[in-house]
Amino acid sequence: MSYEMIALLMFSSMMVMLLTGQRVFGAIGGIAAVAALALWGTGGEDIPFSAAMKLMKWYPLLTLPMFIFMGYVLSESRIADDLYKMFHIWMGPVPGGLAIGTIFLMVLISAMNGLSVAGMAIGATIALPELLKRGYDKRMVSGVIQAGSSLGILVPPSVVLVLYAMIARAPVGQLWLAGILPGLMMAGLFVIYIAVRCRLQPQLGPPLSPEEREASKGEKYRLLVSGILPVVIFATMMVPFVNGWTSLVESSAIGALTAFLAAIVKRRMTWEILITCLRHTLGISCMFMWIILAALGFGAVFDGLGAVKAIENLFTEQLGLEPWMILVLMQLSFLIMGTFLDDTAMLVIVAPLYVPLVSALGFDLIWYGVLYTITTQIAYMTPPFGYNLFLMRAMAPPEISMRDIYASITPFVLVMVVALVLVMVFPQIALMLPNYVYNH
């Protein structure tokens, strides 16, 4: 059997296992282990051992539990609630103002947590009831929360970009910096769409009545101070890192400690909340470590087979495709996979093929990491099986049907496609910040 056929058999077997509901790390790692033993006998057992050692020696991995803990502390201690109260008072007079405030909330939640699920949970529990109660169109509300929550995997500290960095052997700090401007640009495009749409159709996002937004100046400034606290926490973490005063791991520890102290000062940290945060942090960190370990083992087998070289030869020599055409086809494959897989599964399935291929075609791996993440965001919201669609259905009240959820995301997906095209055509949107910081 040729190496190409072995690689195809490994890939198809893994897909079958995933479609039958197996754990991602079990499907990927299991196929890698079986293939390694079948190809190289007892010597194949060195592959998972080598992957485990590589994982344990990867110092930036320490950022993962730090940022997850920080996000859960801010979420469980209800500091995010203060943010929404601030937006409620300050943005209420504007048509669509609460929806715009929700996007701002999601950006800040993303900067606290790095997971799209956290943004979805906070948006669905805090913002969704308030928006519906104040007469906002249910499809507008559903689309805003789904689109805003997707920013969690692009705006630093993105956990998905940490996973990509490990598999692509790319610097986490550069990837996080690369995600800032595209993330803010996408949030800005969402805000422009909401503002224009609600200006043209005020019934979709009516401004608050004078009675509802009535508050004293003292109350407004108190809410402003409370709402700015997460921004201060993020600044204490990122400013030293961007200026080169601390390493990435040290900055993550500063962020986690600052969030914990803020919760104590506001008297919202209890033993129950602390235990909950630690339990969630441990569970998610272990999940990601198992997935990374499986992906490294799978990638090592693929490297040993020379499958990447064979696929590169197929695309460039036999089919005669241009590098940009290959890149577009790769992004389309992410959109298709996103209908039935989550972001981590998509990455670890195709990373052994795509990452070396991207490098061989002459593209920047930092820039491609941002393209992958934006494409994943789009896939999250694409019917019929987009990940965020079902999260929204699980958290939404009965009056928001699955049909409403599907209809709500169409304009936001189009906005995200515009953002993807802009980053593809103008790579400096992603590369400007990392180039500036690391060159200085």
Buried (B, 14 or more C-beta within 10 A) or exposed (E): EEBBEBBBEBBEBBBEBBEEEBBBBEBBBBBBBBBBBEBBEEEBEEBBEEBBEBBEEBEBBBBBBBBBBBBBBBBBBBBBBBBBBBBBBBBBEBBBBBBBBBBBBBBBBBBBBBBBBBBBBBBBEBBBEBBBEBEBBBBBBBBBBBBBBBBBBBBBBBBBBBBBBBBBEBBBBBBBBBBBBBBBBBBEBBBEBBBEBBEEEEEBBBBBEEEEBEBEEEEBEBBEEBBBBBEEBBBBBBEBBBEEEBBBBBBBBBBBBBBBEBBEEBEBBEEEBBEBBBEBBEEBBEBBBBBBBBBBBBBBBBBBBEBBBBBBEEBBEEEEBEBEEBBEEBBEBBBEBBBBBBBBBBBBBBBBBBBBBBBBBEBBBBBBBBBBBBBBBBBBBBBEEBBBBEBBBEBBEEEBEBEBBBBBBBBBBEBBBBBBEBBBEEBEBBBBBBBEBEEE
